[in-house]
Amino acid sequence: MDTGNNRIRSLVKNIQSKLNGEIATFAEEHFADKNADKAWKELLKSRRVHQECQVLLQELEELCNYKIGEISREITYELSFTASFAEDRTLKMKQIIDGKRVWDWSAAIVGGGLAIAKIVAGACGAAAAGPLGWAAIVVSAIGIAGSFIFKSRDKKEQEARMRLENNLRKNVETICSSLEKQMLRNFASLIDNRIESLLKELDRINSVVFKLADTQKDLAWSLNNHLLELNSQIVTEAIKLIGAEGREFHILEVARVPGNAVLFKLNDGTVFPKEQKDLLHKLMSEKIGIVYDSDNKRVLISRVLGKTIERNKINIEEKIGVAHVPLEGVPPYILTKVRLAQQFAKIAITE
């Protein structure tokens, strides 16, 4: 998930850098445009920001599907990403009025009008000629002062460009922040919907498998008990055939790999005569071995396997009924002993 989040942040940072690179040129062309916001929105559309984000999310989704596709085919494919750029009213620019020019024209018009009125009044001999003359002088003086008071058009344009650029940068920052949040949210939703659902499904399957395994384990050890009984019956009949009837009562259990080996489990101190072992070997054409019983499964397994496998390397997981034994590179006869040990210990033996 961290890799996906980093890819999203990297894309948004790249988009922000590209959009910031457009600001200076855009501001130069639209600083006096009442519809600068609409023009900016069209520029954003033309840069296909939405499509870039959609492509990345689709790539992340495909990657996620690829990783879990082999595990579960039941996870449905669905992710939609929608992003819209709302109109940002801060981009609406006021019409730039050249205050200096308007003032100059106003002063000229008013001053000129008053001057004309003065001339007309003078020609008519009106008493108001004096005041009108003073008014013309005052208006002319104010006009000169206004030229200094009001900023020049170049400076106003520069300030307008700077104001628009600042607004655009804020807008880009807002857009990219929104993009990142929305994409991260969509990606998190993807993870929740796919991975979390998969984990829940795996938990359910795991539970079913363990229940099935428990059932099979119970069945296996039930069959194993029947196998031990059958082995004992076969050995009992063989003992009778060699004329050693009664010797079978000294044997606790018999493990057997047909056509290969037979192993008798005896109590400590019990002896099974070598002569009778040899006779049984000739009769059954299977190797006859002896092992002494132990309540400790590790010890019992170790006694069956012999010194080839170090006892401290036998690890038993009682909870799941498995004994781990290092078997890499062992000779074939050890693998036969593993099967015999498994019958006696009533536990699955694996590497």
N, C-alpha and C positions, 0 to 999 in steps of 0.2 A: 504493500500500500504506500510506503514511503516513496518508492520509485515513481509511482503514478502521481503522487502529490507534487513531487519535485518537477516532473515533466509539465504539469499544469502551471506551476509558478514560473517556470522558465518560459513557456509560451506567452503567458500574460505579460511578463517583463519585456519580451521581444515586441509584442504588440504595442505596449506603452511607448517603447523607444521609437518605433516607426511612426506612431501618431504624433508624438512630440516633435518629430522631424518635419511634420507637415504644418506645424503651427505658424511658423514665421511667414511662410509663403501665403498661407490662407489669410492670416491677419493683414498682410499687405494688400491683398485683393478685396477684402470684405470689411475693413474697419469702418466704412461708412454705409454698410449695407444693413437695412432694417431687417432683412431676412437672412442674416448670417447664420442663425440657428438652423434653418432649413438647409442651407448650403453645406453646413458642417455635417448634418445628418446624412445628406446624400454622399458626402465624401466618405463617411464611415461605412456606408453600404457598399460603395465602390471598392473599398479596401478588403471586403469580404472577411471581416473580423469574425462574424458569426460562423461562417463556413470553416475557418481555421479551428475554432473551438470545437465544432461538431466533429471534424475529422479526428482530432486528438482523442476526444471521448470515445469515438467509434474504435480507434486503435486500441485504447485501453480496455474497452469491452471485449474486443476480439482476442486480446492477449489473455484476459481473464477466462474467456470461454475456452481458449486453447488449453489452458492449464488444468481446467476442471472437466473438460470434455471427455477425457479418458475415464474419469471417475464416475461421472453421473450424466446421463442423457436426459434426465427429467427436469433439469433446471431450464426454465423458459428464457427465451431471448427477448429482452425488452429494456430499452433505455431510450429516453427521448430527452433532447436538450433544446430548450427554447430560450432565446435571449433577445431582448428588445431594448432599443435605446429610446427611452422616453425623451420627449422634448425638454431641453434644459433652458428654462426661461432666462437664465443669466446670460445666455448668448444673444438675446435680443438687444441689438445696439440702438442707442438713440441716434436720431438723425443729427449729423454734425452740422451745426450752424456756424458759419463764419461770423462770429460776433463783431469782429473788427470791421469787416466789410459792410455788414448791415448797419453798424453805427455810423461809419463814414458816409454811406449813402443817405441815411436818415438825416444826419447833420447837414449834409450838403443840400438835401431837398428842403428841410425846414429853414435852414439859413437862407437858401436862395429864395424861398417863398417869402420870408420876412423882408428880404432886401427888395424884392419886387414890390411888396406892399408898401415899403418905405418910399420907393420911387413914385408909386402911384399916389400915395398920400401927399408927398411933396408937391407933385404936380397939381393936386387938388387944393393945396394950401391947408391941409387938415392939421389940427392941433396935435394929433397923435403921432406926427412924423418923428418927433424927438424920441419918445419911448420906443417906437418900432426900430429905430436905428440902434438904440442901446441893446434891444433884444437880439438883433442880428449879430452884434458884436459878441454878446454873451454866448449865443448858440455856437458861433464859430470857435470861441475859446473852448467850450465844452467838447466840441468835435475834435479839436487838437488833443485835449486831455484824454479823450476816449481812445484815441489811437494808441496811446501809451498804456492805458489801463487794460484794455482787452488784449488777450494773447494773440499772437500771429497764427495764421492758419497752419503753418508747418508744425508749430509746437503743438497745436490742438490735434493735428493728425498723428503726430508721434505719440501723444498721450492716449489717443483712441486705439492706436495699434497695440500699445503696451497693455491697455485695459482689456482688449480683446484677447491678446495672447495669454494674459493671466487667467481670464475666464476659460479659455480653451484648455489650458494646463489643468485647471481644477476639474474641468469636465472629463478630460482624459483620465485623470487620477480616479475620479468617481466611477467612470465606465470600467476601468481595469480592475478596480477593487471589487465592483459588483460581479464582473466576469469571473475573477478568481474565486470569490465566495460561492458563486453558483456552480462553477465547475467542480470545485472541491466537494460541494454538497451532493452533486450528481454522482461523482465518483464514489463518495462514501455510501450513497444509496445503492450503487452498483455492488459494492463490496458486501453491504448488508443483505441485499436481495439474493446475491449469488453465493458468496462464500459462506455467510452465516446460514443460509438455507441448506447449503451443501453440508456444512458441519452438523446441522441438526439431522439431516438425512443420514449422514454417516453414523451419527450416534445411534439412530434408530436401527440402522443395519447392523451396527456393531453389537447392539443389544440382542438382536435376533440371532446373529451368528454365534454369540457366546451361549445363548440358550440352546441353539442347535448343537454347539460343541459340547456343552454339558450333557445333553441327551446322548450324543454319540459316544462321549467318554464313558458314561454309565453303561451304555450298551457294550462298548469295547471291553471294559473290565468285567462285565458280566460274562461275555464270551471268553475272556481270559481265564476266569474261574472254571468255566466248563472245559477249557483247553487243559488246565492243570489237572483236572479230574480225569480227563481222557488220557493224558500222559501217564498218570499214576496207574490207570487200568492196564495200559499197554505194558508198562514196566513190571507190574504185578504178574501178568501172564508170562512175560519173558523170564522172570525170576523162577516161576514154577517150572518152566521148560528146562532150566539149567539145574533143577533139583535143589534150589535154595529157598524153598517155600518158607515164609515167615520173616524172611529178611526184609520184605517190603514194609513191615511195621516200624522199622527203624528210619524210614525215609519220611520226612515231613511233607515235601512237595517235589514234583518233577517238572523241570522246564525242558523243552525239546524243540530243536529245529530239525524237522524230518529229513532223513538222509544225510545229516551232518553231525549233530551232537546232542547228547542227553546230559542234563546236569541234575544231580541229586542234592537237595537241601537237607542237611542233618543238624541235629542239636550238637552243641559243643561237647566233645568227649566221645561222641559216637564214632565207631569205626566201621567202614564198609570194606570187607576183605578184597585185596587186590585180585585174588584168583577169580572171584565171582565177577568182578569188574571186567576182567579179560574175557570171561565166558560170555557175558552180556554183549561186549563189543563184537565178538565173533558172530553172535546170534543176530544182533540188530544191525550190524555194519555201520554203527554210529559211535563216535567217541564218547566215552563215559567219564564224566567229571563229578567232583564233589565240592560243595561249598557249605560253610557253616553259617547258621542263621544269625540274624541281628535285627533288633527292633529299629535300629537307625538305618534309614534307607540309604544314606550316603555310604555308610560302612558296608552295607550289604552289596550295593552296586560296585563299590571298590573291590570287595572280595571276589566278585564274579569276574570283573575285568582284569584283575591282577595288577602287578606292579608297573605295567606299561603305562597306565594312566595314574598320575599322582592324585591321591585322595583329596587334597586341598583345592584341586582344580575342578572338582565336581560341585556344581552349584545347583541347588534345588529350590524351585519356586513352588512351595506347597499350595499356595492359593490357586494356581492354575494347573497344578499337577504335572509339572515339567521338570526334568533334570537336564541341565546343560553340561555336556562333556566334550572336551577338546578332542575331536576325532580326525582333524586334518592330517593326512599322511600316515594314518595308522594302518597296519597290515590287515588283510581281509579277515583273519581269524578273530580279531578284536570286534569287528562288526557283528560276527556271529555271537560273540559273548554279550554284546549289547542287547541283542534280541532275547537272549536267555535272562539277562539281568532285568530286562523290562517285564518279563513274565513274573519274576519273583517279587520285584519292588512294587508292581502294579502302578507304575508311573511312566509317562512317555519320556523317552530319552532322546535328546537331540543335541546338536552342536551348540 
